[in-house]
């Protein structure tokens, strides 16, 4: 489970990190699973790939952008997972009500955050993470497809497009930078780069040989020397 904190108050941000760290220890003791926590004081960095997180804790009170504006940007980016507005000096609940924003994935915590409340919030996020399988939006010239992680076989650059190869022989061409799109696919742990113009889903690898990967649809893709150990490392990481 991956969680993110966006807070421009350093002391508050560190305290939220500590509280979530204790939750990670609790869950690891009970289940053997880890919580990975990324912490941001910078909005631009936080908004780089918010779709990869299972829960996002937000409180920005400075200028030029505050937590309310950050929340709106998350919704505009298609984030459907829990966005937890941590109230200090800004009444986010009031602002959201006044703006008539009806988003079922918005939650609230008051600062200072109480241990019992963040425990309940993390347990709720964990339950939603188990129940819900994330999807990514693939928008081509003709239509839009929402794909789950294992719907994707591999993605490769073809001239000025990325071709997203899906199960059942489907191919969705999209306009995107391959590095940025790989970052967007960060929510899918099974994705792995094999050269500068292609990344694959290791769950669909049939076999590997010297500098090659054969996918289960019969396609053989080149693996460059730089990425020669990437498939093995990715498989090991998702099996833990």
Phi and psi restraints in degrees (value plus and minus 20) as a CYANA .aco file:
   2 UNK   PHI    -133.6   -93.6
   2 UNK   PSI     107.0   147.0
   3 UNK   PHI    -141.2  -101.2
   3 UNK   PSI     131.6   171.6
   4 UNK   PHI    -149.6  -109.6
   4 UNK   PSI     125.8   165.8
   5 UNK   PHI    -139.6   -99.6
   5 UNK   PSI     111.8   151.8
   6 UNK   PHI    -146.1  -106.1
   6 UNK   PSI      86.9   126.9
   7 UNK   PHI    -170.6  -130.6
   7 UNK   PSI     106.0   146.0
   8 UNK   PHI    -109.2   -69.2
   8 UNK   PSI     -19.1    20.9
   9 UNK   PHI    -116.3   -76.3
   9 UNK   PSI      91.3   131.3
  10 UNK   PHI     -79.9   -39.9
  10 UNK   PSI     -64.0   -24.0
  11 UNK   PHI     -83.5   -43.5
  11 UNK   PSI     -63.5   -23.5
  12 UNK   PHI     -85.0   -45.0
  12 UNK   PSI     -60.3   -20.3
  13 UNK   PHI     -83.2   -43.2
  13 UNK   PSI     -64.2   -24.2
  14 UNK   PHI     -84.4   -44.4
  14 UNK   PSI     -57.8   -17.8
  15 UNK   PHI     -85.8   -45.8
  15 UNK   PSI     -61.3   -21.3
  16 UNK   PHI     -84.5   -44.5
  16 UNK   PSI     -59.3   -19.3
  17 UNK   PHI     -78.2   -38.2
  17 UNK   PSI     -65.2   -25.2
  18 UNK   PHI     -83.5   -43.5
  18 UNK   PSI     -63.4   -23.4
  19 UNK   PHI     -82.8   -42.8
  19 UNK   PSI     -63.2   -23.2
  20 UNK   PHI     -90.6   -50.6
  20 UNK   PSI     -52.0   -12.0
  21 UNK   PHI     -82.1   -42.1
  21 UNK   PSI     -58.9   -18.9
  22 UNK   PHI     -87.2   -47.2
  22 UNK   PSI     -55.1   -15.1
  23 UNK   PHI     -86.0   -46.0
  23 UNK   PSI     -57.7   -17.7
  24 UNK   PHI     -81.8   -41.8
  24 UNK   PSI     -63.2   -23.2
  25 UNK   PHI     -82.9   -42.9
  25 UNK   PSI     -60.3   -20.3
  26 UNK   PHI     -83.9   -43.9
  26 UNK   PSI     -67.0   -27.0
  27 UNK   PHI     -89.2   -49.2
  27 UNK   PSI     -56.9   -16.9
  28 UNK   PHI     -83.6   -43.6
  28 UNK   PSI     -59.8   -19.8
  29 UNK   PHI     -84.2   -44.2
  29 UNK   PSI     -57.8   -17.8
  30 UNK   PHI    -100.9   -60.9
  30 UNK   PSI     -58.5   -18.5
  31 UNK   PHI    -144.9  -104.9
  31 UNK   PSI     -34.6     5.4
  32 UNK   PHI      62.8   102.8
  32 UNK   PSI     -17.0    23.0
  33 UNK   PHI    -114.7   -74.7
  33 UNK   PSI     128.7   168.7
  34 UNK   PHI    -125.3   -85.3
  34 UNK   PSI     129.4   169.4
  35 UNK   PHI    -123.3   -83.3
  35 UNK   PSI     106.8   146.8
  36 UNK   PHI    -121.4   -81.4
  36 UNK   PSI     108.3   148.3
  37 UNK   PHI    -139.6   -99.6
  37 UNK   PSI     103.0   143.0
  38 UNK   PHI    -129.5   -89.5
  38 UNK   PSI     116.6   156.6
  39 UNK   PHI    -143.9  -103.9
  39 UNK   PSI     111.9   151.9
  40 UNK   PHI    -150.1  -110.1
  40 UNK   PSI     118.0   158.0
  41 UNK   PHI    -128.4   -88.4
  41 UNK   PSI     -19.6    20.4
  42 UNK   PHI    -138.8   -98.8
  42 UNK   PSI     103.3   143.3
  43 UNK   PHI     -85.5   -45.5
  43 UNK   PSI     -61.4   -21.4
  44 UNK   PHI     -80.2   -40.2
  44 UNK   PSI     -64.1   -24.1
  45 UNK   PHI     -86.3   -46.3
  45 UNK   PSI     -60.2   -20.2
  46 UNK   PHI     -81.6   -41.6
  46 UNK   PSI     -58.5   -18.5
  47 UNK   PHI    -105.6   -65.6
  47 UNK   PSI     -16.1    23.9
  48 UNK   PHI     -83.2   -43.2
  48 UNK   PSI     -64.5   -24.5
  49 UNK   PHI    -170.6  -130.6
  49 UNK   PSI      45.7    85.7
  50 UNK   PHI     -89.4   -49.4
  50 UNK   PSI     -39.4     0.6
  51 UNK   PHI     -85.0   -45.0
  51 UNK   PSI     -37.8     2.2
  52 UNK   PHI     -96.9   -56.9
  52 UNK   PSI     -32.6     7.4
  53 UNK   PHI    -115.1   -75.1
  53 UNK   PSI     124.2   164.2
  54 UNK   PHI    -105.9   -65.9
  54 UNK   PSI     -36.9     3.1
  55 UNK   PHI    -178.9  -138.9
  55 UNK   PSI     121.9   161.9
  56 UNK   PHI    -150.2  -110.2
  56 UNK   PSI     100.8   140.8
  57 UNK   PHI    -121.2   -81.2
  57 UNK   PSI     102.3   142.3
  58 UNK   PHI    -148.1  -108.1
  58 UNK   PSI     112.5   152.5
  59 UNK   PHI    -179.4  -139.4
  59 UNK   PSI      83.4   123.4
  60 UNK   PHI    -141.6  -101.6
  60 UNK   PSI     100.4   140.4
  61 UNK   PHI    -132.2   -92.2
  61 UNK   PSI     -26.8    13.2
  62 UNK   PHI    -108.4   -68.4
  62 UNK   PSI    -194.8  -154.8
  63 UNK   PHI    -124.9   -84.9
  63 UNK   PSI     137.4   177.4
  64 UNK   PHI    -108.6   -68.6
  64 UNK   PSI     -22.5    17.5
  65 UNK   PHI    -149.7  -109.7
  65 UNK   PSI     115.6   155.6
  66 UNK   PHI    -131.0   -91.0
  66 UNK   PSI    -199.2  -159.2
  67 UNK   PHI     -80.9   -40.9
  67 UNK   PSI     -53.8   -13.8
  68 UNK   PHI     -82.5   -42.5
  68 UNK   PSI     -64.1   -24.1
  69 UNK   PHI     -87.2   -47.2
  69 UNK   PSI     -56.9   -16.9
  70 UNK   PHI     -81.8   -41.8
  70 UNK   PSI     -64.4   -24.4
  71 UNK   PHI     -78.8   -38.8
  71 UNK   PSI     -63.3   -23.3
  72 UNK   PHI     -83.1   -43.1
  72 UNK   PSI     -59.2   -19.2
  73 UNK   PHI     -86.2   -46.2
  73 UNK   PSI     -55.9   -15.9
  74 UNK   PHI     -83.8   -43.8
  74 UNK   PSI     -64.3   -24.3
  75 UNK   PHI     -84.2   -44.2
  75 UNK   PSI     -60.7   -20.7
  76 UNK   PHI     -83.8   -43.8
  76 UNK   PSI     -50.7   -10.7
  77 UNK   PHI     -99.3   -59.3
  77 UNK   PSI     -22.4    17.6
  78 UNK   PHI      67.9   107.9
  78 UNK   PSI      -3.9    36.1
  79 UNK   PHI     -89.4   -49.4
  79 UNK   PSI     103.0   143.0
  80 UNK   PHI    -133.1   -93.1
  80 UNK   PSI     -27.3    12.7
  81 UNK   PHI    -101.7   -61.7
  81 UNK   PSI     148.8   188.8
  82 UNK   PHI     -78.4   -38.4
  82 UNK   PSI     106.8   146.8
  83 UNK   PHI    -129.3   -89.3
  83 UNK   PSI      94.1   134.1
  84 UNK   PHI    -122.9   -82.9
  84 UNK   PSI      91.6   131.6
  85 UNK   PHI    -106.0   -66.0
  85 UNK   PSI      96.3   136.3
  86 UNK   PHI    -118.5   -78.5
  86 UNK   PSI      85.4   125.4
  87 UNK   PHI    -103.5   -63.5
  87 UNK   PSI     103.2   143.2
  88 UNK   PHI    -137.8   -97.8
  88 UNK   PSI    -103.3   -63.3
  89 UNK   PHI    -120.1   -80.1
  89 UNK   PSI     -32.2     7.8
  90 UNK   PHI    -128.2   -88.2
  90 UNK   PSI     109.2   149.2
  91 UNK   PHI    -105.0   -65.0
  91 UNK   PSI      68.0   108.0
  92 UNK   PHI     -85.4   -45.4
  92 UNK   PSI     -57.0   -17.0
  93 UNK   PHI     -80.3   -40.3
  93 UNK   PSI     -63.0   -23.0
  94 UNK   PHI     -85.4   -45.4
  94 UNK   PSI     -64.9   -24.9
  95 UNK   PHI     -81.8   -41.8
  95 UNK   PSI     -61.4   -21.4
  96 UNK   PHI     -88.0   -48.0
  96 UNK   PSI     -59.1   -19.1
  97 UNK   PHI     -84.7   -44.7
  97 UNK   PSI     -64.4   -24.4
  98 UNK   PHI     -85.2   -45.2
  98 UNK   PSI     -50.5   -10.5
  99 UNK   PHI    -105.3   -65.3
  99 UNK   PSI     -20.3    19.7
 100 UNK   PHI      35.8    75.8
 100 UNK   PSI      19.2    59.2
 101 UNK   PHI    -109.7   -69.7
 101 UNK   PSI      98.1   138.1
 102 UNK   PHI    -132.7   -92.7
 102 UNK   PSI      65.9   105.9
 103 UNK   PHI    -138.9   -98.9
 103 UNK   PSI      96.3   136.3
 104 UNK   PHI     -88.5   -48.5
 104 UNK   PSI     -31.6     8.4
 105 UNK   PHI    -118.5   -78.5
 105 UNK   PSI      -4.8    35.2
 106 UNK   PHI    -117.0   -77.0
 106 UNK   PSI     107.7   147.7
 107 UNK   PHI    -148.9  -108.9
 107 UNK   PSI     148.1   188.1
 108 UNK   PHI    -153.9  -113.9
 108 UNK   PSI     121.4   161.4
 109 UNK   PHI    -153.3  -113.3
 109 UNK   PSI     118.3   158.3
 110 UNK   PHI    -111.8   -71.8
 110 UNK   PSI     121.3   161.3
 111 UNK   PHI    -110.9   -70.9
 111 UNK   PSI     127.0   167.0
 112 UNK   PHI     -86.6   -46.6
 112 UNK   PSI     118.9   158.9
 113 UNK   PHI     -92.4   -52.4
 113 UNK   PSI     110.4   150.4
 114 UNK   PHI    -107.2   -67.2
 114 UNK   PSI     124.5   164.5
 115 UNK   PHI     -78.7   -38.7
 115 UNK   PSI     -64.7   -24.7
 116 UNK   PHI     -82.3   -42.3
 116 UNK   PSI     -56.2   -16.2
 117 UNK   PHI     -92.8   -52.8
 117 UNK   PSI     -60.5   -20.5
 118 UNK   PHI     -93.8   -53.8
 118 UNK   PSI     -48.6    -8.6
 119 UNK   PHI     -82.6   -42.6
 119 UNK   PSI     -66.8   -26.8
 120 UNK   PHI     -83.4   -43.4
 120 UNK   PSI     -58.4   -18.4
 121 UNK   PHI     -86.4   -46.4
 121 UNK   PSI     -64.2   -24.2
 122 UNK   PHI     -85.4   -45.4
 122 UNK   PSI     -59.4   -19.4
 123 UNK   PHI     -83.6   -43.6
 123 UNK   PSI     -58.3   -18.3
 124 UNK   PHI     -85.4   -45.4
 124 UNK   PSI     -64.3   -24.3
 125 UNK   PHI     -81.4   -41.4
 125 UNK   PSI     -62.5   -22.5
 126 UNK   PHI     -81.6   -41.6
 126 UNK   PSI     -62.5   -22.5
 127 UNK   PHI     -84.0   -44.0
 127 UNK   PSI     -62.2   -22.2
 128 UNK   PHI     -86.7   -46.7
 128 UNK   PSI     -55.0   -15.0
 129 UNK   PHI     -83.9   -43.9
 129 UNK   PSI     -59.8   -19.8
 130 UNK   PHI     -88.0   -48.0
 130 UNK   PSI     -61.3   -21.3
 131 UNK   PHI     -96.1   -56.1
 131 UNK   PSI     -58.3   -18.3
 132 UNK   PHI    -123.1   -83.1
 132 UNK   PSI     111.4   151.4
 133 UNK   PHI    -121.2   -81.2
 133 UNK   PSI     103.3   143.3
 134 UNK   PHI     -87.5   -47.5
 134 UNK   PSI     135.5   175.5
 135 UNK   PHI    -150.1  -110.1
 135 UNK   PSI     139.4   179.4
 136 UNK   PHI    -142.0  -102.0
 136 UNK   PSI     122.9   162.9
 137 UNK   PHI    -104.5   -64.5
 137 UNK   PSI     106.4   146.4
 138 UNK   PHI    -133.8   -93.8
 138 UNK   PSI      87.2   127.2
 139 UNK   PHI    -128.4   -88.4
 139 UNK   PSI      89.3   129.3
 140 UNK   PHI    -119.1   -79.1
 140 UNK   PSI    -196.6  -156.6
 141 UNK   PHI     -87.1   -47.1
 141 UNK   PSI     -48.9    -8.9
 142 UNK   PHI    -118.1   -78.1
 142 UNK   PSI     -53.9   -13.9
 143 UNK   PHI    -180.1  -140.1
 143 UNK   PSI    -199.6  -159.6
 144 UNK   PHI    -144.0  -104.0
 144 UNK   PSI     111.4   151.4
 145 UNK   PHI    -139.2   -99.2
 145 UNK   PSI     119.1   159.1
 146 UNK   PHI    -127.5   -87.5
 146 UNK   PSI      96.1   136.1
 147 UNK   PHI    -133.4   -93.4
 147 UNK   PSI     118.2   158.2
 148 UNK   PHI    -102.1   -62.1
 148 UNK   PSI     147.9   187.9
 149 UNK   PHI     -76.0   -36.0
 149 UNK   PSI     -68.8   -28.8
 150 UNK   PHI    -103.5   -63.5
 150 UNK   PSI     -16.2    23.8
 151 UNK   PHI     -93.9   -53.9
 151 UNK   PSI     -42.7    -2.7
 152 UNK   PHI    -112.1   -72.1
 152 UNK   PSI     104.8   144.8
 153 UNK   PHI    -106.0   -66.0
 153 UNK   PSI     -75.2   -35.2
 154 UNK   PHI    -182.7  -142.7
 154 UNK   PSI     146.5   186.5
 155 UNK   PHI    -151.6  -111.6
 155 UNK   PSI     109.8   149.8
 156 UNK   PHI    -158.0  -118.0
 156 UNK   PSI     131.7   171.7
 157 UNK   PHI    -101.0   -61.0
 157 UNK   PSI     108.8   148.8
 158 UNK   PHI    -149.2  -109.2
 158 UNK   PSI      84.4   124.4
 159 UNK   PHI      36.1    76.1
 159 UNK   PSI    -138.3   -98.3
 160 UNK   PHI    -118.0   -78.0
 160 UNK   PSI      -8.7    31.3
 161 UNK   PHI    -141.5  -101.5
 161 UNK   PSI     145.8   185.8
 162 UNK   PHI    -128.4   -88.4
 162 UNK   PSI     111.5   151.5
 163 UNK   PHI    -121.5   -81.5
 163 UNK   PSI      99.0   139.0
 164 UNK   PHI    -118.0   -78.0
 164 UNK   PSI      91.3   131.3
 165 UNK   PHI    -109.1   -69.1
 165 UNK   PSI     101.2   141.2
 166 UNK   PHI    -130.8   -90.8
 166 UNK   PSI     150.3   190.3
 167 UNK   PHI     -83.2   -43.2
 167 UNK   PSI     143.9   183.9
 168 UNK   PHI      43.3    83.3
 168 UNK   PSI       6.1    46.1
 169 UNK   PHI      55.3    95.3
 169 UNK   PSI      -7.7    32.3
 170 UNK   PHI    -101.5   -61.5
 170 UNK   PSI     122.1   162.1
 171 UNK   PHI    -150.0  -110.0
 171 UNK   PSI     107.1   147.1
 172 UNK   PHI    -137.0   -97.0
 172 UNK   PSI      91.4   131.4
 173 UNK   PHI    -103.4   -63.4
 173 UNK   PSI     110.8   150.8
 174 UNK   PHI    -149.6  -109.6
 174 UNK   PSI     137.8   177.8
 175 UNK   PHI    -116.4   -76.4
 175 UNK   PSI      89.2   129.2
 176 UNK   PHI    -185.2  -145.2
 176 UNK   PSI     135.5   175.5
 177 UNK   PHI    -100.5   -60.5
 177 UNK   PSI     115.5   155.5
 178 UNK   PHI     -86.5   -46.5
 178 UNK   PSI     -54.3   -14.3
 179 UNK   PHI     -86.8   -46.8
 179 UNK   PSI     -65.4   -25.4
 180 UNK   PHI     -84.3   -44.3
 180 UNK   PSI     -59.3   -19.3
 181 UNK   PHI     -90.7   -50.7
 181 UNK   PSI     -55.1   -15.1
 182 UNK   PHI     -82.0   -42.0
 182 UNK   PSI     -59.7   -19.7
 183 UNK   PHI     -82.3   -42.3
 183 UNK   PSI     -60.8   -20.8
 184 UNK   PHI     -83.2   -43.2
 184 UNK   PSI     -50.7   -10.7
 185 UNK   PHI    -103.1   -63.1
 185 UNK   PSI      -9.3    30.7
 186 UNK   PHI     -81.8   -41.8
 186 UNK   PSI     -39.6     0.4
 187 UNK   PHI     -88.7   -48.7
 187 UNK   PSI     -37.0     3.0
 188 UNK   PHI    -123.4   -83.4
 188 UNK   PSI      85.2   125.2
 189 UNK   PHI     -86.4   -46.4
 189 UNK   PSI     -36.4     3.6
 190 UNK   PHI    -104.6   -64.6
 190 UNK   PSI     -21.5    18.5
 191 UNK   PHI    -102.2   -62.2
 191 UNK   PSI     121.7   161.7
 192 UNK   PHI    -169.3  -129.3
 192 UNK   PSI     106.5   146.5
 193 UNK   PHI     -94.5   -54.5
 193 UNK   PSI     121.9   161.9
 194 UNK   PHI    -142.0  -102.0
 194 UNK   PSI     -36.1     3.9
 195 UNK   PHI    -179.9  -139.9
 195 UNK   PSI     158.6   198.6
 196 UNK   PHI     -89.2   -49.2
 196 UNK   PSI     -32.2     7.8
 197 UNK   PHI    -140.7  -100.7
 197 UNK   PSI      -5.3    34.7
 198 UNK   PHI    -178.7  -138.7
 198 UNK   PSI     118.5   158.5
 199 UNK   PHI    -153.1  -113.1
 199 UNK   PSI     136.2   176.2
 200 UNK   PHI    -150.2  -110.2
 200 UNK   PSI     146.2   186.2
 201 UNK   PHI    -117.9   -77.9
 201 UNK   PSI      93.7   133.7
 202 UNK   PHI     -85.8   -45.8
 202 UNK   PSI     -38.5     1.5
 203 UNK   PHI     -90.3   -50.3
 203 UNK   PSI     -34.7     5.3
 204 UNK   PHI    -127.5   -87.5
 204 UNK   PSI      -7.4    32.6
 205 UNK   PHI    -102.2   -62.2
 205 UNK   PSI     102.4   142.4
 206 UNK   PHI    -100.6   -60.6
 206 UNK   PSI     -65.7   -25.7
 207 UNK   PHI    -182.9  -142.9
 207 UNK   PSI     141.3   181.3
 208 UNK   PHI    -143.8  -103.8
 208 UNK   PSI     130.7   170.7
 209 UNK   PHI    -159.7  -119.7
 209 UNK   PSI    -192.8  -152.8
 210 UNK   PHI     -79.8   -39.8
 210 UNK   PSI      92.5   132.5
 211 UNK   PHI      40.5    80.5
 211 UNK   PSI       8.3    48.3
 212 UNK   PHI    -164.5  -124.5
 212 UNK   PSI     131.0   171.0
 213 UNK   PHI    -152.5  -112.5
 213 UNK   PSI     105.5   145.5
 214 UNK   PHI    -119.8   -79.8
 214 UNK   PSI     104.1   144.1
 215 UNK   PHI    -107.8   -67.8
 215 UNK   PSI     144.3   184.3
 216 UNK   PHI     -96.2   -56.2
 216 UNK   PSI     -19.4    20.6
 217 UNK   PHI    -117.2   -77.2
 217 UNK   PSI     -13.7    26.3
 218 UNK   PHI      74.5   114.5
 218 UNK   PSI     -27.7    12.3
 219 UNK   PHI     -97.6   -57.6
 219 UNK   PSI     112.9   152.9
 220 UNK   PHI    -125.6   -85.6
 220 UNK   PSI     109.3   149.3
 221 UNK   PHI    -140.5  -100.5
 221 UNK   PSI     123.8   163.8
 222 UNK   PHI     -97.5   -57.5
 222 UNK   PSI     119.3   159.3
 223 UNK   PHI    -132.4   -92.4
 223 UNK   PSI     100.4   140.4
 224 UNK   PHI    -100.9   -60.9
 224 UNK   PSI     143.9   183.9
 225 UNK   PHI     -78.7   -38.7
 225 UNK   PSI     -57.7   -17.7
 226 UNK   PHI     -78.4   -38.4
 226 UNK   PSI     -54.2   -14.2
 227 UNK   PHI    -127.2   -87.2
 227 UNK   PSI      -0.1    39.9
 228 UNK   PHI     -81.6   -41.6
 228 UNK   PSI     -48.2    -8.2
 229 UNK   PHI    -123.3   -83.3
 229 UNK   PSI     -17.1    22.9
 230 UNK   PHI     -85.4   -45.4
 230 UNK   PSI     -60.8   -20.8
 231 UNK   PHI     -83.3   -43.3
 231 UNK   PSI     -67.3   -27.3
 232 UNK   PHI     -80.9   -40.9
 232 UNK   PSI     -65.2   -25.2
 233 UNK   PHI     -85.1   -45.1
 233 UNK   PSI     -58.7   -18.7
 234 UNK   PHI     -86.9   -46.9
 234 UNK   PSI     -62.5   -22.5
 235 UNK   PHI     -81.5   -41.5
 235 UNK   PSI     -61.2   -21.2
 236 UNK   PHI     -84.7   -44.7
 236 UNK   PSI     -59.9   -19.9
 237 UNK   PHI     -88.7   -48.7
 237 UNK   PSI     -56.7   -16.7
 238 UNK   PHI    -102.1   -62.1
 238 UNK   PSI     -32.5     7.5
 239 UNK   PHI    -108.5   -68.5
 239 UNK   PSI     -29.2    10.8
